[in-house]
Amino acid sequence: MPRPSGLRAALSLVPVVAVVFAAGCSAPPDEEESGTSSEALSVDAAVHCSCSSTTSCPVIGTLAVPGHKSEPIYCNQLYGSMNPGVQGRYAWLYQCMELANRWLVDGLGAPIIPGAGAHEMCGNADRSAYDVYYGSSSHVPMPGDVLVWDGYTYGHVGVVASVSPSAITFANQNFGSGGNQYPMLTTPRSGNFFGSPWGDAGLRAKCLIHPKKLGASAPSGPCKGVSPVNDGKYCGASRQLGFAGGDPSTLYTCTGGATSSVHCSGGCVVAPAGQNDHCR
């Protein structure tokens, strides 16, 4: 998978709010696929697109968080290269931070998160409006949460669209190059945290930002009743320490109320209380 194309740093003051934004986001893979529909898109698939000018770019997807205003996802390619853009209301058009802040402010009514790049959003998020997690926690990722990565100078940011036990699907802008954009991507889920985006190991998970306006998430799965002090590995046959049970041939890992699991081909051994269960 080719490395991202060059990133452009462009700093400018946002009107009214005296904060600085940068243009930089990652711009990884370059693969041929076409289509410009704003309807449901294939995940981890390229959309071939081009802006007609620095300020006129087509909609290539939609971020839809249930119960909230949908936000369009814009192309950020101009004649096969990254759109130079101009300073917009929330960030440089149409960088990754522009979509994230547009969702937070217009879609949710939360405050803007400033920064000279996506990687600064973790430290700059107003703690009265946002909870920030730098690793797996008791917070279960939910649609509308913001994922931030380090890497390629400015990092990258996306907005969670859906969550499964093994992966998180997120919407983003300015991921791709050579006239291709990837508006919907997946990242592996690890407990209640995440990894690198699909197709780009050069981006490293930095933090998950949860807007408090979304409300608290509820743990799910057989580990939801396990206290963090009892985190560990449980066979599906176990009923110890708040574990709700599951498939007897599966070994579950409980981390802050989150559940991950592996199948035990030779069976799962329930250990005495206080010890981790294990595969045979």
C-alpha positions, 0 to 999 in steps of 0.5 A: 500500500503506497504511503500518503501523498505530501501534506500541506500545512496551512494555518489561518485564524477562524473568524470570531473564534481566535484559534488556529487550524491546519490543513493536514490530514493523512492521505493514504491509499491510491486504488481505482474505484468510482462513484460519487453517490451521497447514499450508503457507500461500501466501507473501505472502498475508494470513490473517484472524485474531483473538486471543480475549484478549491471551494466547490467539491462534490459530496461523496457520502453522508455521516448519519448519527441516529437522532441528529442532523446528517453531515455530508462528506466532501471530496478533497481532491482537485484534478488528481491531487489534494485540494489546496482548499481555503479556510472554512468556518471550522477548519481548512476545506475539506480536511479531516478536521473540517468534517469532525468539527462540523459534526460536533458544532452543527450536528450536535451543538457541541463546542469546536475543538481547535488545533494546528492539526488533528493530532492536537484535538485530544489535548484541546478538547474542552473537558466540560463538553468532552470525555477523552480516553487514551486507551480502553476504558469503561466507555463503549465507543458509540456513533458520534464519538471522534477517533484521533490518530497520530502520524504523518505530522498532522495526524487524522480524525474521523467520526464513528458511524457504527460499532461491532464487537470487532471493528469500528466504522467511521466517516472521514475526509481527505483520506486517499490520493490520486483522485481517490477518497475513502469516505467510510473506513474501518479500524479494528476494535480492541476492547473499548479502543481502536487501532490504525485505519484500514490500509494505513498502519502509519497512523497510530490510535491516539485518543477517543473523544466522547461528546457529553451531549451524546450521553453515557454509553452502556456496556454490552456483552457478558463482561458488562457486569464485571467490575474493572478490579476483576478484569481478566479472562473468563470461559463462557461456562464461568459465572464468577465475579459478575461474568454473565456467561457465554459459549462454553468453548469461547474465552472472553477477555473483560476490560472495563466492561468491554468484551473481546473473545477467542474460540478455544478449539480444545475447550476452555478451562475454568480456573479458581476465582482470582485466576484467569481462565484459559484455553486447553 
